[in-house]
Amino acid sequence: MVEIGRHMPIGLAYLAAQLRTAGMEVEIFDSLAWTDDNHVVSPENYTDADRAKLDAHPRWRHLVHWGATWERIAGKLRSGSYDVVGVSCMFTPYYEPAYQLARLAREILPEARIVLGGQHPTVAHHHAMTEEAFDALVLGEAEANVAEIFRALHAGESLLSQPGVAFRCGKGMCDCAESSDRIHLQPRAAFLQDLDSLPRPDVTLLDMSSYDATATLITSRGCPFSCSFCTVHATVGKQFRTRSSKNVADEIEHYVREHDIRRFFVEDDNFTFDIDRVHEICRAIRDRDLDVELHLPNGMTVVKLSEQLVSDMAGAGFRSLFLGLETTDMARLRKIRKGFTSLRKVRDGAALFTEKGVDVGASLIVGLLGQSAEELVKDSINLMLAGVRFWTNPFYPIPGSPDFQQCLTDGLITHDTELALYDQFNFAIGSDRLSPAELYWSWVSTQAMAQWPAFMLEGAARRERGPVPLAEGLVRLLAHSTDLFGPDGALEVPAVPVIVDGDRVHVHPDGCYDAMQHIAGKPRPDDLCTFTGDALAAAVSLYTGVAHGSRQLPGKTEGRCVFALSVDDVDPVFERICRTAVTVLRESLDELADEPDSAAVVE
């Protein structure tokens, strides 16, 4: 799939515009934009949550700090006399850096009011209120009343008249006769209806060069669908609310004319829900001759997908997207409330986009509740046989989603489970059918299938002629890895072999885990890129039919990480997953051979 770079903090830009319209002086510090500061966390700096994550992970033994160093953040806090410090936390598993930042702000600016906003406090306000450094939490769509909340905080007024805010009694923000330790939780404000009335996001406060000259657009909010793994209803609601096509086109033209930006990420939760509106937006872009490049990193559904829609989107400049599928099993699709899609619909839709030159693929979730290893492997194999590009993501319970509640009900998690363990790539939870290790190795195996589908199918045919030695498998892996570079020469995946020397694989300097984390040229542990080695080992194992393990060799060779593969020290869990994948692939090919006139799609 296309690597589309870092995204600008569109939410903060919207809030900054509201605050500046209200006459306030505002600055934005985007910590994640400081990728040059990324580094491996030293063990002496681990927090309790860090240790919990590492103790629970089946393979990884190191953590990476993303974005600005604490020293840089402290310098920014000391650089001005700030009355209010707003902290954004969009993902609950990463709550701890937000809390640490609040504590740092409290130390440096003891008189300032410190506020937390974003998805995390919206879905987990009771947890966020345990951090005493925060004075208040803003819940839901903050544009509705952020200016009034900040004005009241600055003036020392009560917040009891403000909707969508949580705060402690006794800290000067309420007019209670007697203070107590209780929390005031004000009902959320109604969702914004007139999105056209919002001031344009103030990107003048951002360094747009940090985002590869790419702007983020949000043209609608809310999603009427009810996918069980999603938390959209808890944050922006079920009602589909839109901006007009003119308003959207005006914003795009503003970026083109004023900032010379022609590349855009459309990050709607359900961009194509209103098909007529999509046609109007595409027509407005074409009529203005804006010559832009558009991407849908949040994907789209196949509902109401037509040749005309695909043609209009391609003509307006859409260049990449994915079609949300999650599983190829129709019974399970209905169970996760996505019965409106199917493998056949995704296959046909992908063909339409591909014909128009749009880079398209499908998404799968590995380890859905109730899903066995055999079933999730079958999903990837079905897409391979259907000729649809795809990518996989491991299941994890997102606070605020129906699946999170189901995990609580089933006892897979409790209200006391460390929230940092819900990280998408931590695997500490596993699923109701898979242990954390089984989920990890299943995900790695499906990643290998997604990255090298032709290699996998070739391996199945080759095994029919007899045992496949490791050396042959590695040579063929190298031959299948020459097209892993994107159209602009950029690497698209974090495991790109470029040299094979016996049982050793040299990985491209830009195609390894440390490069993906922007720490390739910095001090790092010798086994930091374990994931890259596991992906290579999984690919070769599924080709040869024999499980192999991977060991990262110390240091680098001409800037390349090097991995040694062997049948020694193979994780028994991976050996079982490998055997399962090889068996299911063989069975699927046999089924296909028995019905030569049928399409390679199972519904």
VOPANU-97569 format. One record per residue (C-alpha): residue in three letters; x, z, y. Coordinates in steps of 0.1 Angstrom, whole numbers, padded with zeros to 4 digits, always signed. Layout:
BEGIN
("ALA", (X, Z, Y));
...
END
This chain:
BEGIN
("MET", (+0000, +0000, +0000));
("VAL", (+0011, -0005, +0036));
("GLU", (+0031, +0023, +0052));
("ILE", (+0015, +0025, +0087));
("GLY", (+0036, +0052, +0103));
("ARG", (+0028, +0083, +0123));
("HIS", (-0005, +0088, +0140));
("MET", (-0010, +0099, +0176));
("PRO", (-0029, +0132, +0180));
("ILE", (-0061, +0115, +0192));
("GLY", (-0080, +0148, +0192));
("LEU", (-0057, +0165, +0216));
("ALA", (-0057, +0134, +0238));
("TYR", (-0096, +0136, +0240));
("LEU", (-0094, +0173, +0248));
("ALA", (-0067, +0168, +0275));
("ALA", (-0090, +0142, +0291));
("GLN", (-0119, +0166, +0293));
("LEU", (-0097, +0194, +0307));
("ARG", (-0081, +0171, +0333));
("THR", (-0115, +0158, +0343));
("ALA", (-0125, +0195, +0350));
("GLY", (-0095, +0198, +0373));
("MET", (-0070, +0216, +0350));
("GLU", (-0033, +0208, +0346));
("VAL", (-0026, +0199, +0310));
("GLU", (+0004, +0191, +0288));
("ILE", (+0005, +0180, +0252));
("PHE", (+0034, +0189, +0229));
("ASP", (+0031, +0169, +0197));
("SER", (+0054, +0188, +0173));
("LEU", (+0050, +0163, +0145));
("ALA", (+0063, +0135, +0167));
("TRP", (+0098, +0151, +0166));
("THR", (+0107, +0137, +0132));
("ASP", (+0144, +0138, +0139));
("ASP", (+0140, +0176, +0137));
("ASN", (+0127, +0174, +0101));
("HIS", (+0149, +0195, +0078));
("VAL", (+0150, +0214, +0045));
("VAL", (+0139, +0250, +0049));
("SER", (+0166, +0275, +0041));
("PRO", (+0154, +0301, +0015));
("GLU", (+0161, +0330, +0038));
("ASN", (+0134, +0315, +0061));
("TYR", (+0107, +0313, +0035));
("THR", (+0074, +0330, +0043));
("ASP", (+0053, +0346, +0016));
("ALA", (+0031, +0315, +0015));
("ASP", (+0063, +0293, +0011));
("ARG", (+0074, +0313, -0019));
("ALA", (+0039, +0312, -0034));
("LYS", (+0039, +0274, -0032));
("LEU", (+0073, +0270, -0047));
("ASP", (+0066, +0295, -0075));
("ALA", (+0035, +0276, -0084));
("HIS", (+0048, +0240, -0082));
("PRO", (+0056, +0224, -0116));
("ARG", (+0087, +0206, -0103));
("TRP", (+0097, +0209, -0066));
("ARG", (+0120, +0237, -0056));
("HIS", (+0125, +0230, -0019));
("LEU", (+0103, +0228, +0012));
("VAL", (+0107, +0205, +0042));
("HIS", (+0100, +0216, +0078));
("TRP", (+0081, +0188, +0095));
("GLY", (+0085, +0182, +0132));
("ALA", (+0100, +0201, +0161));
("THR", (+0122, +0231, +0153));
("TRP", (+0110, +0265, +0163));
("GLU", (+0138, +0266, +0189));
("ARG", (+0125, +0234, +0205));
("ILE", (+0089, +0247, +0205));
("ALA", (+0101, +0280, +0220));
("GLY", (+0119, +0260, +0247));
("LYS", (+0087, +0242, +0256));
("LEU", (+0068, +0274, +0258));
("ARG", (+0094, +0289, +0282));
("SER", (+0094, +0258, +0303));
("GLY", (+0061, +0265, +0321));
("SER", (+0038, +0292, +0333));
("TYR", (+0010, +0284, +0309));
("ASP", (-0023, +0303, +0312));
("VAL", (-0038, +0290, +0279));
("VAL", (-0020, +0277, +0249));
("GLY", (-0041, +0257, +0225));
("VAL", (-0030, +0252, +0189));
("SER", (-0044, +0225, +0166));
("CYS", (-0046, +0230, +0128));
("MET", (-0064, +0201, +0111));
("PHE", (-0056, +0210, +0075));
("THR", (-0061, +0244, +0060));
("PRO", (-0032, +0243, +0036));
("TYR", (-0009, +0241, +0066));
("TYR", (-0024, +0270, +0084));
("GLU", (+0008, +0291, +0084));
("PRO", (+0029, +0271, +0109));
("ALA", (-0001, +0273, +0133));
("TYR", (-0002, +0310, +0129));
("GLN", (+0036, +0313, +0134));
("LEU", (+0033, +0292, +0165));
("ALA", (+0007, +0315, +0179));
("ARG", (+0029, +0345, +0172));
("LEU", (+0058, +0328, +0190));
("ALA", (+0036, +0319, +0220));
("ARG", (+0024, +0356, +0221));
("GLU", (+0060, +0368, +0222));
("ILE", (+0071, +0343, +0250));
("LEU", (+0039, +0343, +0270));
("PRO", (+0023, +0377, +0265));
("GLU", (-0003, +0372, +0293));
("ALA", (-0015, +0338, +0281));
("ARG", (-0047, +0333, +0261));
("ILE", (-0040, +0316, +0228));
("VAL", (-0067, +0295, +0212));
("LEU", (-0069, +0277, +0178));
("GLY", (-0090, +0246, +0172));
("GLY", (-0093, +0219, +0145));
("GLN", (-0107, +0216, +0110));
("HIS", (-0091, +0248, +0097));
("PRO", (-0108, +0273, +0120));
("THR", (-0140, +0253, +0118));
("VAL", (-0142, +0258, +0080));
("ALA", (-0122, +0290, +0076));
("HIS", (-0128, +0310, +0107));
("HIS", (-0128, +0344, +0089));
("HIS", (-0092, +0336, +0077));
("ALA", (-0081, +0324, +0111));
("MET", (-0093, +0356, +0127));
("THR", (-0070, +0376, +0105));
("GLU", (-0042, +0363, +0128));
("GLU", (-0042, +0387, +0157));
("ALA", (-0021, +0364, +0179));
("PHE", (-0052, +0342, +0185));
("ASP", (-0075, +0353, +0212));
("ALA", (-0103, +0328, +0203));
("LEU", (-0112, +0300, +0179));
("VAL", (-0130, +0268, +0190));
("LEU", (-0152, +0255, +0163));
("GLY", (-0164, +0219, +0157));
("GLU", (-0163, +0191, +0183));
("ALA", (-0144, +0209, +0211));
("GLU", (-0151, +0182, +0237));
("ALA", (-0186, +0197, +0241));
("ASN", (-0174, +0228, +0258));
("VAL", (-0136, +0231, +0257));
("ALA", (-0134, +0230, +0295));
("GLU", (-0159, +0258, +0299));
("ILE", (-0142, +0279, +0273));
("PHE", (-0108, +0275, +0289));
("ARG", (-0122, +0282, +0324));
("ALA", (-0138, +0314, +0311));
("LEU", (-0105, +0325, +0294));
("HIS", (-0085, +0318, +0326));
("ALA", (-0110, +0337, +0347));
("GLY", (-0114, +0366, +0323));
("GLU", (-0151, +0360, +0318));
("SER", (-0172, +0367, +0288));
("LEU", (-0174, +0341, +0261));
("LEU", (-0207, +0353, +0247));
("SER", (-0226, +0325, +0265));
("GLN", (-0203, +0298, +0250));
("PRO", (-0214, +0281, +0218));
("GLY", (-0189, +0272, +0190));
("VAL", (-0164, +0299, +0196));
("ALA", (-0152, +0330, +0177));
("PHE", (-0133, +0360, +0191));
("ARG", (-0128, +0397, +0186));
("CYS", (-0147, +0423, +0204));
("GLY", (-0126, +0446, +0227));
("LYS", (-0102, +0420, +0240));
("GLY", (-0118, +0414, +0273));
("MET", (-0139, +0384, +0263));
("CYS", (-0173, +0400, +0258));
("ASP", (-0194, +0424, +0278));
("CYS", (-0203, +0448, +0250));
("ALA", (-0210, +0484, +0262));
("GLU", (-0188, +0497, +0235));
("SER", (-0159, +0477, +0220));
("SER", (-0154, +0475, +0183));
("ASP", (-0133, +0456, +0158));
("ARG", (-0161, +0432, +0149));
("ILE", (-0158, +0394, +0154));
("HIS", (-0182, +0376, +0177));
("LEU", (-0191, +0343, +0160));
("GLN", (-0211, +0321, +0184));
("PRO", (-0233, +0293, +0167));
("ARG", (-0217, +0259, +0171));
("ALA", (-0227, +0235, +0198));
("ALA", (-0249, +0205, +0189));
("PHE", (-0229, +0175, +0179));
("LEU", (-0222, +0151, +0207));
("GLN", (-0247, +0123, +0209));
("ASP", (-0234, +0101, +0237));
("LEU", (-0199, +0092, +0227));
("ASP", (-0196, +0066, +0254));
("SER", (-0198, +0093, +0280));
("LEU", (-0165, +0109, +0268));
("PRO", (-0135, +0103, +0290));
("ARG", (-0110, +0080, +0274));
("PRO", (-0083, +0098, +0255));
("ASP", (-0054, +0107, +0279));
("VAL", (-0025, +0091, +0262));
("THR", (-0004, +0093, +0294));
("LEU", (+0005, +0128, +0282));
("LEU", (+0020, +0113, +0250));
("ASP", (+0052, +0095, +0243));
("MET", (+0037, +0064, +0227));
("SER", (+0071, +0052, +0214));
("SER", (+0068, +0081, +0189));
("TYR", (+0039, +0063, +0172));
("ASP", (+0055, +0028, +0167));
("ALA", (+0036, +0014, +0197));
("THR", (+0003, +0021, +0178));
("ALA", (-0028, +0037, +0191));
("THR", (-0055, +0055, +0172));
("LEU", (-0092, +0047, +0177));
("ILE", (-0123, +0067, +0168));
("THR", (-0153, +0045, +0172));
("SER", (-0179, +0067, +0154));
("ARG", (-0183, +0102, +0141));
("GLY", (-0202, +0116, +0112));
("CYS", (-0209, +0102, +0077));
("PRO", (-0244, +0101, +0060));
("PHE", (-0228, +0100, +0026));
("SER", (-0222, +0133, +0006));
("CYS", (-0191, +0128, -0015));
("SER", (-0184, +0161, -0032));
("PHE", (-0147, +0162, -0024));
("CYS", (-0151, +0156, +0013));
("THR", (-0154, +0181, +0042));
("VAL", (-0166, +0157, +0069));
("HIS", (-0200, +0173, +0072));
("ALA", (-0185, +0207, +0079));
("THR", (-0164, +0192, +0108));
("VAL", (-0183, +0163, +0124));
("GLY", (-0216, +0164, +0106));
("LYS", (-0238, +0141, +0086));
("GLN", (-0255, +0122, +0114));
("PHE", (-0237, +0089, +0121));
("ARG", (-0230, +0087, +0159));
("THR", (-0214, +0057, +0175));
("ARG", (-0197, +0043, +0205));
("SER", (-0210, +0009, +0218));
("SER", (-0191, -0022, +0210));
("LYS", (-0183, -0027, +0247));
("ASN", (-0170, +0008, +0250));
("VAL", (-0147, +0002, +0220));
("ALA", (-0135, -0031, +0233));
("ASP", (-0129, -0017, +0267));
("GLU", (-0106, +0009, +0252));
("ILE", (-0087, -0016, +0232));
("GLU", (-0083, -0039, +0262));
("HIS", (-0070, -0009, +0282));
("TYR", (-0043, -0002, +0257));
("VAL", (-0033, -0039, +0256));
("ARG", (-0033, -0044, +0294));
("GLU", (-0020, -0010, +0305));
("HIS", (+0003, +0001, +0277));
("ASP", (+0012, -0032, +0260));
("ILE", (-0001, -0018, +0227));
("ARG", (-0017, -0042, +0202));
("ARG", (-0016, -0022, +0170));
("PHE", (-0044, +0002, +0162));
("PHE", (-0055, +0026, +0135));
("VAL", (-0093, +0030, +0133));
("GLU", (-0097, +0064, +0119));
("ASP", (-0135, +0066, +0115));
("ASP", (-0149, +0085, +0085));
("ASN", (-0173, +0056, +0078));
("PHE", (-0165, +0027, +0101));
("THR", (-0187, +0001, +0084));
("PHE", (-0219, +0023, +0079));
("ASP", (-0236, +0003, +0107));
("ILE", (-0227, -0033, +0097));
("ASP", (-0244, -0049, +0128));
("ARG", (-0222, -0027, +0151));
("VAL", (-0190, -0038, +0132));
("HIS", (-0200, -0075, +0138));
("GLU", (-0205, -0067, +0175));
("ILE", (-0171, -0049, +0178));
("CYS", (-0153, -0078, +0161));
("ARG", (-0171, -0103, +0183));
("ALA", (-0162, -0084, +0215));
("ILE", (-0125, -0083, +0204));
("ARG", (-0125, -0120, +0197));
("ASP", (-0143, -0129, +0229));
("ARG", (-0117, -0111, +0250));
("ASP", (-0089, -0129, +0231));
("LEU", (-0070, -0096, +0227));
("ASP", (-0048, -0107, +0198));
("VAL", (-0046, -0072, +0182));
("GLU", (-0037, -0058, +0148));
("LEU", (-0062, -0034, +0132));
("HIS", (-0059, -0011, +0102));
("LEU", (-0084, +0012, +0085));
("PRO", (-0062, +0041, +0071));
("ASN", (-0093, +0061, +0062));
("GLY", (-0107, +0032, +0042));
("MET", (-0142, +0018, +0040));
("THR", (-0170, +0016, +0014));
("VAL", (-0183, -0016, -0003));
("VAL", (-0218, -0009, +0008));
("LYS", (-0233, -0040, +0024));
("LEU", (-0199, -0058, +0021));
("SER", (-0204, -0095, +0026));
("GLU", (-0183, -0126, +0032));
("GLN", (-0194, -0128, +0068));
("LEU", (-0183, -0092, +0074));
("VAL", (-0149, -0098, +0058));
("SER", (-0145, -0130, +0079));
("ASP", (-0154, -0112, +0111));
("MET", (-0131, -0083, +0104));
("ALA", (-0102, -0106, +0095));
("GLY", (-0109, -0128, +0126));
("ALA", (-0108, -0097, +0149));
("GLY", (-0074, -0087, +0136));
("PHE", (-0079, -0063, +0107));
("ARG", (-0047, -0065, +0086));
("SER", (-0049, -0036, +0061));
("LEU", (-0075, -0013, +0046));
("PHE", (-0085, +0003, +0013));
("LEU", (-0118, +0005, -0004));
("GLY", (-0128, +0040, -0015));
("LEU", (-0135, +0041, -0052));
("GLU", (-0120, +0074, -0066));
("THR", (-0130, +0067, -0102));
("THR", (-0140, +0037, -0123));
("ASP", (-0165, +0057, -0144));
("MET", (-0200, +0052, -0132));
("ALA", (-0213, +0085, -0146));
("ARG", (-0186, +0104, -0128));
("LEU", (-0191, +0084, -0096));
("ARG", (-0227, +0096, -0096));
("LYS", (-0215, +0131, -0102));
("ILE", (-0193, +0131, -0071));
("ARG", (-0221, +0114, -0052));
("LYS", (-0205, +0080, -0049));
("GLY", (-0229, +0060, -0071));
("PHE", (-0231, +0034, -0043));
("THR", (-0197, +0020, -0054));
("SER", (-0183, +0006, -0086));
("LEU", (-0151, -0010, -0099));
("ARG", (-0169, -0044, -0100));
("LYS", (-0179, -0041, -0064));
("VAL", (-0144, -0030, -0053));
("ARG", (-0128, -0058, -0073));
("ASP", (-0151, -0084, -0057));
("GLY", (-0147, -0069, -0022));
("ALA", (-0109, -0068, -0026));
("ALA", (-0109, -0105, -0035));
("LEU", (-0128, -0114, -0003));
("PHE", (-0103, -0095, +0019));
("THR", (-0073, -0109, +0001));
("GLU", (-0086, -0144, +0005));
("LYS", (-0086, -0138, +0043));
("GLY", (-0051, -0125, +0043));
("VAL", (-0060, -0088, +0046));
("ASP", (-0038, -0063, +0027));
("VAL", (-0063, -0044, +0006));
("GLY", (-0064, -0020, -0023));
("ALA", (-0085, +0008, -0038));
("SER", (-0081, +0045, -0039));
("LEU", (-0084, +0068, -0069));
("ILE", (-0085, +0106, -0072));
("VAL", (-0066, +0120, -0102));
("GLY", (-0080, +0151, -0119));
("LEU", (-0115, +0152, -0105));
("LEU", (-0135, +0182, -0118));
("GLY", (-0145, +0176, -0154));
("GLN", (-0120, +0147, -0158));
("SER", (-0096, +0146, -0188));
("ALA", (-0061, +0131, -0188));
("GLU", (-0075, +0102, -0209));
("GLU", (-0102, +0095, -0184));
("LEU", (-0080, +0095, -0153));
("VAL", (-0054, +0073, -0170));
("LYS", (-0082, +0049, -0179));
("ASP", (-0092, +0047, -0143));
("SER", (-0057, +0033, -0133));
("ILE", (-0056, +0010, -0163));
("ASN", (-0090, -0004, -0154));
("LEU", (-0078, -0013, -0120));
("MET", (-0046, -0028, -0134));
("LEU", (-0065, -0050, -0157));
("ALA", (-0089, -0060, -0129));
("GLY", (-0060, -0071, -0108));
("VAL", (-0068, -0047, -0080));
("ARG", (-0040, -0030, -0061));
("PHE", (-0046, +0007, -0059));
("TRP", (-0031, +0041, -0050));
("THR", (-0038, +0075, -0064));
("ASN", (-0041, +0110, -0049));
("PRO", (-0043, +0142, -0068));
("PHE", (-0074, +0163, -0067));
("TYR", (-0074, +0195, -0047));
("PRO", (-0102, +0217, -0034));
("ILE", (-0107, +0212, +0003));
("PRO", (-0123, +0243, +0021));
("GLY", (-0156, +0232, +0034));
("SER", (-0163, +0207, +0007));
("PRO", (-0188, +0209, -0022));
("ASP", (-0160, +0207, -0047));
("PHE", (-0144, +0238, -0031));
("GLN", (-0176, +0257, -0036));
("GLN", (-0178, +0245, -0072));
("CYS", (-0142, +0257, -0079));
("LEU", (-0153, +0291, -0065));
("THR", (-0183, +0292, -0088));
("ASP", (-0163, +0281, -0118));
("GLY", (-0136, +0307, -0112));
("LEU", (-0109, +0282, -0107));
("ILE", (-0101, +0298, -0074));
("THR", (-0113, +0330, -0057));
("HIS", (-0118, +0340, -0021));
("ASP", (-0084, +0357, -0023));
("THR", (-0065, +0327, -0035));
("GLU", (-0037, +0318, -0011));
("LEU", (-0050, +0290, +0011));
("ALA", (-0016, +0273, +0013));
("LEU", (-0019, +0265, -0024));
("TYR", (-0046, +0240, -0016));
("ASP", (-0019, +0216, -0004));
("GLN", (-0026, +0181, -0018));
("PHE", (+0008, +0179, -0034));
("ASN", (+0013, +0214, -0045));
("PHE", (-0007, +0212, -0078));
("ALA", (-0009, +0250, -0080));
("ILE", (-0047, +0249, -0087));
("GLY", (-0047, +0221, -0112));
("SER", (-0083, +0214, -0122));
("ASP", (-0109, +0227, -0147));
("ARG", (-0095, +0204, -0174));
("LEU", (-0058, +0201, -0164));
("SER", (-0031, +0226, -0158));
("PRO", (-0010, +0223, -0127));
("ALA", (+0018, +0206, -0147));
("GLU", (-0007, +0182, -0164));
("LEU", (-0021, +0173, -0130));
("TYR", (+0014, +0167, -0116));
("TRP", (+0026, +0145, -0144));
("SER", (-0007, +0126, -0146));
("TRP", (-0004, +0118, -0109));
("VAL", (+0032, +0107, -0112));
("SER", (+0023, +0085, -0141));
("THR", (-0006, +0069, -0122));
("GLN", (+0016, +0064, -0092));
("ALA", (+0040, +0044, -0115));
("MET", (+0011, +0023, -0127));
("ALA", (+0000, +0016, -0091));
("GLN", (+0035, +0007, -0080));
("TRP", (+0045, -0014, -0110));
("PRO", (+0013, -0028, -0126));
("ALA", (+0028, -0060, -0139));
("PHE", (+0058, -0040, -0153));
("MET", (+0033, -0018, -0172));
("LEU", (+0015, -0047, -0188));
("GLU", (+0047, -0065, -0197));
("GLY", (+0059, -0033, -0214));
("ALA", (+0027, -0031, -0235));
("ALA", (+0033, -0067, -0247));
("ARG", (+0071, -0060, -0253));
("ARG", (+0064, -0030, -0275));
("GLU", (+0045, -0052, -0299));
("ARG", (+0078, -0068, -0308));
("GLY", (+0095, -0035, -0316));
("PRO", (+0113, -0006, -0300));
("VAL", (+0124, -0010, -0264));
("PRO", (+0158, +0005, -0255));
("LEU", (+0162, +0023, -0222));
("ALA", (+0187, -0002, -0209));
("GLU", (+0162, -0031, -0213));
("GLY", (+0135, -0011, -0196));
("LEU", (+0157, -0003, -0166));
("VAL", (+0167, -0039, -0162));
("ARG", (+0131, -0051, -0162));
("LEU", (+0121, -0023, -0138));
("LEU", (+0147, -0036, -0114));
("ALA", (+0134, -0071, -0118));
("HIS", (+0099, -0059, -0109));
("SER", (+0110, -0040, -0078));
("THR", (+0121, -0069, -0056));
("ASP", (+0086, -0071, -0040));
("LEU", (+0084, -0035, -0029));
("PHE", (+0092, -0044, +0007));
("GLY", (+0064, -0049, +0032));
("PRO", (+0059, -0081, +0052));
("ASP", (+0081, -0068, +0080));
("GLY", (+0109, -0058, +0056));
("ALA", (+0099, -0021, +0055));
("LEU", (+0098, -0002, +0022));
("GLU", (+0063, +0007, +0012));
("VAL", (+0070, +0033, -0016));
("PRO", (+0094, +0062, -0020));
("ALA", (+0110, +0051, -0053));
("VAL", (+0128, +0017, -0050));
("PRO", (+0156, +0010, -0075));
("VAL", (+0183, -0014, -0064));
("ILE", (+0211, -0010, -0089));
("VAL", (+0211, -0001, -0126));
("ASP", (+0243, +0011, -0142));
("GLY", (+0238, +0021, -0178));
("ASP", (+0213, +0050, -0178));
("ARG", (+0218, +0055, -0141));
("VAL", (+0195, +0042, -0113));
("HIS", (+0206, +0038, -0077));
("VAL", (+0177, +0040, -0052));
("HIS", (+0176, +0021, -0020));
("PRO", (+0186, +0044, +0009));
("ASP", (+0153, +0038, +0026));
("GLY", (+0133, +0040, -0006));
("CYS", (+0137, +0076, -0016));
("TYR", (+0119, +0109, -0010));
("ASP", (+0145, +0121, +0015));
("ALA", (+0141, +0089, +0036));
("MET", (+0103, +0093, +0035));
("GLN", (+0108, +0128, +0049));
("HIS", (+0132, +0115, +0076));
("ILE", (+0160, +0137, +0063));
("ALA", (+0182, +0112, +0044));
("GLY", (+0213, +0117, +0066));
("LYS", (+0210, +0155, +0069));
("PRO", (+0223, +0184, +0047));
("ARG", (+0201, +0187, +0016));
("PRO", (+0201, +0202, -0019));
("ASP", (+0213, +0178, -0046));
("ASP", (+0179, +0179, -0064));
("LEU", (+0157, +0173, -0033));
("CYS", (+0145, +0139, -0044));
("THR", (+0131, +0151, -0078));
("PHE", (+0098, +0133, -0072));
("THR", (+0116, +0099, -0068));
("GLY", (+0134, +0105, -0101));
("ASP", (+0102, +0115, -0118));
("ALA", (+0084, +0083, -0107));
("LEU", (+0113, +0062, -0120));
("ALA", (+0113, +0081, -0153));
("ALA", (+0075, +0077, -0156));
("ALA", (+0077, +0040, -0150));
("VAL", (+0104, +0034, -0177));
("SER", (+0087, +0058, -0201));
("LEU", (+0054, +0039, -0199));
("TYR", (+0073, +0006, -0204));
("THR", (+0093, +0017, -0234));
("GLY", (+0067, +0040, -0249));
("VAL", (+0092, +0068, -0251));
("ALA", (+0092, +0097, -0227));
("HIS", (+0124, +0100, -0206));
("GLY", (+0134, +0127, -0181));
("SER", (+0153, +0122, -0148));
("ARG", (+0182, +0142, -0133));
("GLN", (+0194, +0136, -0098));
("LEU", (+0232, +0134, -0096));
("PRO", (+0250, +0154, -0069));
("GLY", (+0258, +0137, -0037));
("LYS", (+0252, +0100, -0029));
("THR", (+0268, +0067, -0037));
("GLU", (+0272, +0046, -0005));
("GLY", (+0241, +0063, +0009));
("ARG", (+0220, +0059, -0022));
("CYS", (+0206, +0087, -0043));
("VAL", (+0214, +0083, -0080));
("PHE", (+0194, +0094, -0110));
("ALA", (+0204, +0096, -0147));
("LEU", (+0176, +0090, -0172));
("SER", (+0176, +0102, -0208));
("VAL", (+0153, +0115, -0236));
("ASP", (+0169, +0149, -0232));
("ASP", (+0152, +0178, -0215));
("VAL", (+0119, +0159, -0212));
("ASP", (+0090, +0181, -0200));
("PRO", (+0067, +0185, -0231));
("VAL", (+0038, +0181, -0207));
("PHE", (+0050, +0148, -0195));
("GLU", (+0056, +0137, -0231));
("ARG", (+0020, +0143, -0239));
("ILE", (+0008, +0125, -0208));
("CYS", (+0031, +0096, -0215));
("ARG", (+0018, +0093, -0251));
("THR", (-0018, +0094, -0238));
("ALA", (-0012, +0067, -0212));
("VAL", (+0005, +0044, -0237));
("THR", (-0024, +0049, -0262));
("VAL", (-0052, +0043, -0237));
("LEU", (-0035, +0012, -0224));
("ARG", (-0031, -0002, -0259));
("GLU", (-0068, +0006, -0267));
("SER", (-0079, -0011, -0234));
("LEU", (-0059, -0042, -0242));
("ASP", (-0074, -0044, -0277));
("GLU", (-0109, -0040, -0263));
("LEU", (-0102, -0068, -0238));
("ALA", (-0088, -0090, -0266));
("ASP", (-0120, -0085, -0287));
("GLU", (-0141, -0098, -0258));
("PRO", (-0121, -0127, -0244));
("ASP", (-0149, -0141, -0222));
("SER", (-0157, -0108, -0205));
("ALA", (-0143, -0096, -0172));
("ALA", (-0117, -0069, -0173));
("VAL", (-0141, -0044, -0157));
("VAL", (-0158, -0015, -0174));
("GLU", (-0188, +0000, -0156));
END
